[in-house]
Amino acid sequence: MRALILAPVALLLGACAGQPEPGDHWTRWVCDSQAEVLWRPVGDEAVDLRLGGDDIVHRLQREPSGSGALYSDGVLAFHSKGEEGLVYRVADDDLIGRGCTAQ
């Protein structure tokens, strides 16, 4: 009896294990400064962002913006509008890259 119950559960778990994580795909953008920006949406209100080959993932929350979409974690800001964006450090407005587009 126990085997009859566990078999369907094991089958369902096996099917789920083969599915990719939602939002696991990173979009790669390269900026005019040659900075590489990797980002992926996290729901409707946040993005994960990595700079270059860095393993540090910044979770940026959506903020009000006059146009496009602005995300920030207080350290980095990512502003995208259409198919282009820019990334800068919030504390001193140090521009990391502008004219960032998908590659």
PyRosetta script that sets phi, psi and omega in degrees:
from pyrosetta import init, pose_from_sequence

init()
pose = pose_from_sequence("MRALILAPVALLLGACAGQPEPGDHWTRWVCDSQAEVLWRPVGDEAVDLRLGGDDIVHRLQREPSGSGALYSDGVLAFHSKGEEGLVYRVADDDLIGRGCTAQ")
pose.set_psi(1, -43.9)
pose.set_omega(1, -179.4)
pose.set_phi(2, -62.0)
pose.set_psi(2, -39.8)
pose.set_omega(2, 179.0)
pose.set_phi(3, -62.6)
pose.set_psi(3, -34.6)
pose.set_omega(3, 178.8)
pose.set_phi(4, -66.7)
pose.set_psi(4, -32.0)
pose.set_omega(4, 179.7)
pose.set_phi(5, -80.8)
pose.set_psi(5, -42.0)
pose.set_omega(5, -176.4)
pose.set_phi(6, -72.2)
pose.set_psi(6, -30.5)
pose.set_omega(6, -177.9)
pose.set_phi(7, -59.8)
pose.set_psi(7, -50.1)
pose.set_omega(7, 178.9)
pose.set_phi(8, -64.6)
pose.set_psi(8, -35.4)
pose.set_omega(8, 178.6)
pose.set_phi(9, -64.0)
pose.set_psi(9, -45.2)
pose.set_omega(9, 178.7)
pose.set_phi(10, -62.5)
pose.set_psi(10, -38.6)
pose.set_omega(10, 178.8)
pose.set_phi(11, -64.3)
pose.set_psi(11, -44.1)
pose.set_omega(11, 179.0)
pose.set_phi(12, -65.2)
pose.set_psi(12, -42.4)
pose.set_omega(12, 179.3)
pose.set_phi(13, -65.5)
pose.set_psi(13, -38.2)
pose.set_omega(13, 177.6)
pose.set_phi(14, -63.9)
pose.set_psi(14, -38.4)
pose.set_omega(14, 179.1)
pose.set_phi(15, -67.2)
pose.set_psi(15, -39.3)
pose.set_omega(15, 180.0)
pose.set_phi(16, -70.2)
pose.set_psi(16, -34.2)
pose.set_omega(16, -176.9)
pose.set_phi(17, -63.4)
pose.set_psi(17, -28.0)
pose.set_omega(17, -178.3)
pose.set_phi(18, -83.3)
pose.set_psi(18, -6.9)
pose.set_omega(18, -177.5)
pose.set_phi(19, -85.0)
pose.set_psi(19, 139.1)
pose.set_omega(19, 177.5)
pose.set_phi(20, -69.3)
pose.set_psi(20, 152.2)
pose.set_omega(20, 176.9)
pose.set_phi(21, -65.2)
pose.set_psi(21, 138.9)
pose.set_omega(21, 175.1)
pose.set_phi(22, -61.9)
pose.set_psi(22, 136.1)
pose.set_omega(22, 178.6)
pose.set_phi(23, 72.3)
pose.set_psi(23, 16.4)
pose.set_omega(23, -178.3)
pose.set_phi(24, -77.7)
pose.set_psi(24, -14.0)
pose.set_omega(24, -179.4)
pose.set_phi(25, -83.5)
pose.set_psi(25, 126.4)
pose.set_omega(25, 178.0)
pose.set_phi(26, -94.6)
pose.set_psi(26, 133.8)
pose.set_omega(26, 173.1)
pose.set_phi(27, -89.9)
pose.set_psi(27, 131.7)
pose.set_omega(27, -177.6)
pose.set_phi(28, -104.7)
pose.set_psi(28, 123.0)
pose.set_omega(28, 174.5)
pose.set_phi(29, -118.5)
pose.set_psi(29, 145.4)
pose.set_omega(29, 174.0)
pose.set_phi(30, -119.9)
pose.set_psi(30, 134.4)
pose.set_omega(30, -176.1)
pose.set_phi(31, -97.0)
pose.set_psi(31, 170.3)
pose.set_omega(31, 179.1)
pose.set_phi(32, -61.4)
pose.set_psi(32, -23.8)
pose.set_omega(32, 177.7)
pose.set_phi(33, -84.8)
pose.set_psi(33, 3.2)
pose.set_omega(33, -175.7)
pose.set_phi(34, 72.0)
pose.set_psi(34, 9.3)
pose.set_omega(34, 173.7)
pose.set_phi(35, -67.4)
pose.set_psi(35, 138.6)
pose.set_omega(35, 178.0)
pose.set_phi(36, -102.0)
pose.set_psi(36, 130.3)
pose.set_omega(36, -179.6)
pose.set_phi(37, -122.0)
pose.set_psi(37, 123.8)
pose.set_omega(37, 175.2)
pose.set_phi(38, -111.0)
pose.set_psi(38, 128.9)
pose.set_omega(38, -179.2)
pose.set_phi(39, -144.6)
pose.set_psi(39, 157.7)
pose.set_omega(39, 176.5)
pose.set_phi(40, -150.7)
pose.set_psi(40, 143.5)
pose.set_omega(40, 178.4)
pose.set_phi(41, -70.5)
pose.set_psi(41, 147.1)
pose.set_omega(41, 174.3)
pose.set_phi(42, -126.8)
pose.set_psi(42, 93.2)
pose.set_omega(42, -174.6)
pose.set_phi(43, 68.7)
pose.set_psi(43, -152.4)
pose.set_omega(43, -178.5)
pose.set_phi(44, -97.8)
pose.set_psi(44, -11.5)
pose.set_omega(44, -170.5)
pose.set_phi(45, -119.6)
pose.set_psi(45, 9.8)
pose.set_omega(45, -177.7)
pose.set_phi(46, -155.4)
pose.set_psi(46, 161.0)
pose.set_omega(46, 171.2)
pose.set_phi(47, -135.9)
pose.set_psi(47, 149.4)
pose.set_omega(47, 168.2)
pose.set_phi(48, -94.6)
pose.set_psi(48, 138.2)
pose.set_omega(48, -177.2)
pose.set_phi(49, -135.0)
pose.set_psi(49, 134.9)
pose.set_omega(49, 173.9)
pose.set_phi(50, -126.5)
pose.set_psi(50, 142.5)
pose.set_omega(50, 177.1)
pose.set_phi(51, -100.4)
pose.set_psi(51, 128.2)
pose.set_omega(51, 177.8)
pose.set_phi(52, 52.9)
pose.set_psi(52, -138.6)
pose.set_omega(52, -179.9)
pose.set_phi(53, -87.7)
pose.set_psi(53, 11.3)
pose.set_omega(53, -177.6)
pose.set_phi(54, -64.3)
pose.set_psi(54, 141.1)
pose.set_omega(54, 178.1)
pose.set_phi(55, -88.6)
pose.set_psi(55, -5.7)
pose.set_omega(55, -179.5)
pose.set_phi(56, -77.1)
pose.set_psi(56, 124.9)
pose.set_omega(56, 179.0)
pose.set_phi(57, -104.8)
pose.set_psi(57, 122.0)
pose.set_omega(57, 176.7)
pose.set_phi(58, -97.1)
pose.set_psi(58, 127.1)
pose.set_omega(58, 175.2)
pose.set_phi(59, -94.5)
pose.set_psi(59, 107.7)
pose.set_omega(59, -177.5)
pose.set_phi(60, -99.6)
pose.set_psi(60, 132.3)
pose.set_omega(60, 179.6)
pose.set_phi(61, -95.4)
pose.set_psi(61, 146.0)
pose.set_omega(61, 179.4)
pose.set_phi(62, -66.5)
pose.set_psi(62, 138.9)
pose.set_omega(62, 179.4)
pose.set_phi(63, -128.3)
pose.set_psi(63, 160.7)
pose.set_omega(63, 178.1)
pose.set_phi(64, -60.1)
pose.set_psi(64, 142.5)
pose.set_omega(64, -179.1)
pose.set_phi(65, -146.3)
pose.set_psi(65, 143.4)
pose.set_omega(65, 178.1)
pose.set_phi(66, -66.3)
pose.set_psi(66, -35.3)
pose.set_omega(66, 176.7)
pose.set_phi(67, -152.5)
pose.set_psi(67, 153.1)
pose.set_omega(67, -178.4)
pose.set_phi(68, 71.7)
pose.set_psi(68, -157.3)
pose.set_omega(68, -179.4)
pose.set_phi(69, -126.3)
pose.set_psi(69, 129.6)
pose.set_omega(69, -179.8)
pose.set_phi(70, -115.4)
pose.set_psi(70, 130.4)
pose.set_omega(70, 178.4)
pose.set_phi(71, -128.9)
pose.set_psi(71, 142.8)
pose.set_omega(71, 179.7)
pose.set_phi(72, -154.7)
pose.set_psi(72, 153.9)
pose.set_omega(72, 172.0)
pose.set_phi(73, -120.3)
pose.set_psi(73, 13.2)
pose.set_omega(73, -177.6)
pose.set_phi(74, 88.3)
pose.set_psi(74, -15.1)
pose.set_omega(74, 177.3)
pose.set_phi(75, -109.0)
pose.set_psi(75, -52.2)
pose.set_omega(75, 178.7)
pose.set_phi(76, -116.1)
pose.set_psi(76, 152.2)
pose.set_omega(76, 173.4)
pose.set_phi(77, -129.9)
pose.set_psi(77, 142.1)
pose.set_omega(77, -179.7)
pose.set_phi(78, -129.8)
pose.set_psi(78, 118.5)
pose.set_omega(78, -179.1)
pose.set_phi(79, -118.9)
pose.set_psi(79, 118.7)
pose.set_omega(79, 178.7)
pose.set_phi(80, -117.9)
pose.set_psi(80, 144.8)
pose.set_omega(80, 176.9)
pose.set_phi(81, -145.1)
pose.set_psi(81, 113.1)
pose.set_omega(81, -176.1)
pose.set_phi(82, 66.6)
pose.set_psi(82, -126.4)
pose.set_omega(82, -177.4)
pose.set_phi(83, -102.1)
pose.set_psi(83, 21.6)
pose.set_omega(83, -175.9)
pose.set_phi(84, -140.1)
pose.set_psi(84, 154.7)
pose.set_omega(84, 179.5)
pose.set_phi(85, -155.4)
pose.set_psi(85, 178.3)
pose.set_omega(85, 174.5)
pose.set_phi(86, -143.5)
pose.set_psi(86, 155.8)
pose.set_omega(86, -178.9)
pose.set_phi(87, -132.2)
pose.set_psi(87, 135.3)
pose.set_omega(87, 178.3)
pose.set_phi(88, -148.9)
pose.set_psi(88, 161.3)
pose.set_omega(88, 175.6)
pose.set_phi(89, -85.2)
pose.set_psi(89, 130.7)
pose.set_omega(89, -173.1)
pose.set_phi(90, -68.4)
pose.set_psi(90, -43.7)
pose.set_omega(90, -172.5)
pose.set_phi(91, -56.5)
pose.set_psi(91, -42.8)
pose.set_omega(91, -176.4)
pose.set_phi(92, -125.1)
pose.set_psi(92, 13.8)
pose.set_omega(92, -178.4)
pose.set_phi(93, 54.9)
pose.set_psi(93, 28.1)
pose.set_omega(93, 178.6)
pose.set_phi(94, -68.9)
pose.set_psi(94, 115.5)
pose.set_omega(94, -177.1)
pose.set_phi(95, -74.7)
pose.set_psi(95, 122.1)
pose.set_omega(95, 176.1)
pose.set_phi(96, -86.7)
pose.set_psi(96, -42.7)
pose.set_omega(96, 177.8)
pose.set_phi(97, -169.5)
pose.set_psi(97, 144.3)
pose.set_omega(97, 173.9)
pose.set_phi(98, -126.6)
pose.set_psi(98, 169.7)
pose.set_omega(98, -178.3)
pose.set_phi(99, 63.7)
pose.set_psi(99, 28.1)
pose.set_omega(99, -178.7)
pose.set_phi(100, -72.2)
pose.set_psi(100, 128.9)
pose.set_omega(100, 179.3)
pose.set_phi(101, -137.0)
pose.set_psi(101, 159.9)
pose.set_omega(101, -178.2)
pose.set_phi(102, -63.7)
pose.set_psi(102, 143.1)
pose.set_omega(102, 178.3)
pose.set_phi(103, -123.9)
pose.dump_pdb("model.pdb")
